[in-house]
Amino acid sequence: MLDDPFVQAAVHGGIAPFVAALVVGAALGRTRLAWIAIVAGYATMIALAVGFAFDPLTAARKIVLLILLAALVGLVYDAVAASSRNGALALAGAAGAGAVWAVSSVLAQKTPGAMWGASVGIAIFAALLAWLVLELRSDGLRTGAAGLALGLATGVGGLMSASIGYFLGGVSIAAAAGAMLLVHIASARTRAPGALGGLTIAVACALFAAGALMLAQLPWYALPALLIVPLAARLPAPERLHRLVRAALLSLYTLVAASVPIGAAWIATRLSSS
């Protein structure tokens, strides 16, 4: 049964990352390190599916490296510069530059005009996504709902674009964010996601989308459509509501928003097959 590719995808992309993130999140829920659970979930998927390797430094391996680096940068930022007024903008800019670097080997194969156009578009998309998710960083339920929907959107988009790697990556982020939603529902004394949670989720999903655009068949218009998800996470969800009700409401908002980029990927698939 474990040899079945569908079972393996479910275990590697969803079940194992969810369990890993839930254990880490529950154990560290009252500490600044709680949202390292997102990286724990993603790293579990990488360890089970492909293993860690960084030589040669391909686009796929750059993405793994940048996600790990995003967690480290977010952790340091939360410790030393969380009150900085321009900090989120700086982190967003770095996310944009990182996304371009991740796919630079593919960009270099294009004509100069196409290369610069794609580079600017990817940088702006990744920076905007990072900034929008970081705007949620003081609220664990909003960040968790955004991560759940962004992960599903990039994962399903990757699958429709013929990339199992980005599918597994997106689903692992969704599973880890879902686990953190449960941790926040179960306890009111958990720590806010901060840049550790927000930047990790945003960078991961931005890189999966950029990778699927450049290396698979994700249409370009799916990228701006992804920006709707963190915007949906800002819709009204009063603090007075029970945490379970509030989490369900925010998840509903974001999952409905996620249907837009998923629909864009589906339309592109239908058009390419007709």
C-alpha positions in Angstrom: 0.0 0.0 0.0 2.8 2.4 0.8 4.2 1.8 -2.7 1.1 3.4 -4.2 2.1 6.9 -5.5 -1.1 8.5 -4.2 -0.6 7.1 -0.7 3.0 8.3 -0.8 1.9 11.8 -1.9 -0.6 11.9 0.9 1.9 10.8 3.5 4.8 12.8 2.3 2.9 16.0 1.4 0.1 16.1 4.0 0.0 13.6 6.8 3.7 13.6 7.9 4.1 17.4 7.6 0.9 17.9 9.6 2.0 15.6 12.4 5.5 17.2 12.5 4.1 20.7 12.6 1.5 19.8 15.2 4.1 18.3 17.5 6.5 21.1 17.2 3.8 23.8 17.4 2.2 22.3 20.5 5.6 21.8 22.2 6.7 25.4 21.5 3.3 27.1 21.4 4.1 29.6 24.2 7.6 30.5 22.9 8.9 32.7 20.1 9.9 29.5 18.2 6.4 28.1 17.8 6.0 29.0 14.2 9.2 27.1 13.3 6.5 24.4 12.9 6.0 25.6 9.3 9.6 24.8 8.5 9.3 21.5 10.4 6.4 20.4 8.2 8.1 21.4 5.0 11.4 19.9 6.0 9.6 16.6 6.8 8.2 16.5 3.3 11.7 17.2 1.8 13.3 14.5 3.9 10.7 11.9 3.0 10.2 12.8 -0.7 13.6 13.8 -2.1 16.1 14.3 0.7 18.3 17.3 1.4 21.0 18.1 -1.1 22.4 21.5 -2.3 25.1 20.5 -4.9 24.6 21.3 -7.7 22.5 24.3 -6.7 19.6 23.9 -9.0 16.4 26.1 -9.0 14.6 23.5 -6.9 17.4 23.3 -4.4 17.6 27.1 -4.3 13.9 27.1 -3.3 14.6 24.7 -0.4 17.5 26.8 0.8 15.6 30.1 0.6 12.7 28.7 2.6 15.1 27.6 5.4 16.8 31.0 5.2 13.4 32.8 5.4 12.7 31.1 8.7 16.1 32.1 10.1 15.7 35.7 8.9 12.2 35.9 10.4 13.4 34.5 13.7 16.3 37.0 13.9 13.9 39.9 12.9 11.4 39.0 15.6 14.3 39.0 18.2 16.0 42.3 17.2 13.8 44.4 14.9 10.2 43.5 15.4 9.3 47.1 16.2 10.9 48.5 13.1 8.4 50.6 11.1 10.1 49.7 7.7 11.1 46.2 8.6 8.3 44.5 6.8 9.0 46.4 3.6 12.7 45.4 3.8 11.7 41.7 4.3 9.3 42.0 1.4 12.0 43.4 -0.9 14.4 40.6 0.1 11.7 38.1 -0.7 11.3 39.6 -4.2 15.0 39.5 -4.8 15.2 35.9 -3.5 12.5 34.8 -5.9 14.3 36.1 -8.9 17.5 34.5 -7.8 15.8 31.1 -7.3 14.8 31.0 -11.0 17.7 33.0 -12.4 19.1 30.0 -14.3 15.8 29.7 -16.2 15.5 33.5 -16.7 19.0 33.6 -18.2 17.8 31.4 -21.1 15.3 34.0 -22.2 15.8 37.0 -24.5 16.9 40.2 -22.6 13.5 41.8 -22.9 11.6 38.7 -21.7 14.2 38.1 -19.0 13.8 41.6 -17.5 10.0 41.5 -17.8 9.7 38.2 -16.1 12.3 39.2 -13.4 10.4 42.4 -12.5 7.1 40.6 -12.5 8.3 37.8 -10.2 10.0 40.3 -7.9 7.0 42.4 -7.5 4.7 39.4 -7.0 6.9 37.9 -4.3 7.4 41.2 -2.5 3.7 42.0 -2.5 2.8 38.5 -1.2 5.4 38.7 1.5 4.2 42.1 2.6 0.5 41.1 2.6 1.2 38.0 4.7 3.5 39.9 7.1 0.7 42.4 7.7 -1.1 39.5 9.4 1.8 38.5 11.6 0.3 39.6 14.9 -2.7 37.3 14.5 -2.1 33.5 14.5 -5.6 32.6 13.2 -5.3 35.0 10.2 -1.8 33.9 9.4 -2.7 30.2 9.7 -5.8 30.6 7.5 -3.7 32.4 4.9 -1.0 29.8 5.0 -3.6 27.0 4.7 -5.2 28.5 1.6 -1.9 29.7 0.0 -0.4 26.3 0.4 -3.4 24.6 -1.2 -3.6 27.1 -4.0 0.1 26.8 -4.9 0.0 23.0 -4.4 -3.0 22.4 -6.6 -1.8 24.9 -9.1 1.5 23.1 -9.2 -0.3 19.7 -9.8 -2.4 21.2 -12.6 0.9 22.6 -14.1 2.4 19.1 -14.2 4.8 19.6 -11.2 4.5 17.0 -8.4 7.3 18.8 -6.5 5.5 22.1 -6.2 2.3 20.2 -5.4 4.0 18.4 -2.5 5.6 21.7 -1.3 2.4 23.6 -1.3 0.4 20.9 0.4 3.1 20.6 3.1 2.8 24.3 3.9 -1.0 24.0 3.9 -0.7 21.0 6.3 1.7 22.8 8.6 -0.4 26.0 8.7 -3.5 23.9 9.4 -1.7 22.3 12.3 -0.8 25.8 13.7 -4.5 26.7 13.3 -5.4 23.8 15.6 -2.7 24.8 18.1 -4.1 28.4 18.2 -7.7 27.1 18.6 -6.7 24.8 21.5 -4.8 27.4 23.4 -5.3 31.2 23.9 -1.7 31.6 25.2 0.2 30.8 22.0 2.6 33.4 20.6 1.8 35.4 17.5 3.4 34.2 14.2 5.7 37.2 13.8 8.0 37.3 10.8 9.0 33.7 11.5 5.6 32.4 10.6 4.6 35.1 8.1 7.8 35.3 6.1 8.3 31.5 5.9 4.8 31.0 4.5 5.0 33.9 2.1 8.4 33.0 0.7 7.6 29.3 0.3 4.4 29.9 -1.6 5.9 32.7 -3.7 8.8 30.4 -4.7 6.5 27.5 -5.5 4.4 29.8 -7.7 7.4 31.4 -9.4 8.9 27.9 -9.9 5.7 26.5 -11.4 5.5 29.6 -13.7 9.1 29.3 -15.0 9.7 25.5 -14.9 6.2 24.1 -15.3 3.0 25.3 -16.9 1.4 27.7 -14.4 -0.1 30.7 -16.2 1.3 34.1 -15.2 -2.2 35.4 -14.2 -2.3 32.8 -11.4 0.4 34.8 -9.5 -1.5 38.0 -9.0 -4.6 35.9 -8.3 -2.7 34.5 -5.3 -2.5 37.9 -3.7 -6.3 37.8 -3.1 -5.7 35.1 -0.4 -3.9 37.2 2.2 -6.3 40.1 1.4 -9.2 37.7 2.2 -7.6 36.9 5.5 -8.1 40.5 6.5 -11.9 40.3 6.2 -13.9 40.9 9.4 -13.6 38.2 12.1 -14.2 39.8 15.5 -11.9 38.9 18.4 -15.0 38.3 20.5 -15.9 35.2 18.5 -14.8 31.8 19.9 -11.5 30.8 18.5 -12.9 27.8 16.6 -15.6 29.9 15.0 -13.2 32.6 14.1 -10.7 30.1 12.6 -13.5 28.5 10.6 -14.6 31.9 9.3 -11.1 33.0 8.3 -10.4 29.7 6.6 -13.7 30.0 4.7 -12.6 33.5 3.5 -9.2 32.4 2.4 -10.2 29.0 0.8 -12.9 30.8 -1.3 -10.2 33.3 -2.4 -7.8 30.4 -3.2 -10.3 29.1 -5.7 -9.4 32.0 -7.9 -5.7 31.1 -8.6 -6.8 27.4 -8.7 -9.4 28.3 -11.3 -6.8 30.2 -13.3 -4.5 27.1 -13.4 -7.5 24.9 -14.4 -8.4 27.2 -17.2 -4.9 27.2 -18.5 -4.9 23.4 -18.4 -8.1 23.2 -20.3 -6.9 25.7 -22.9 -3.6 23.9 -23.4 -5.3 20.5 -24.0 -7.9 21.9 -26.4 
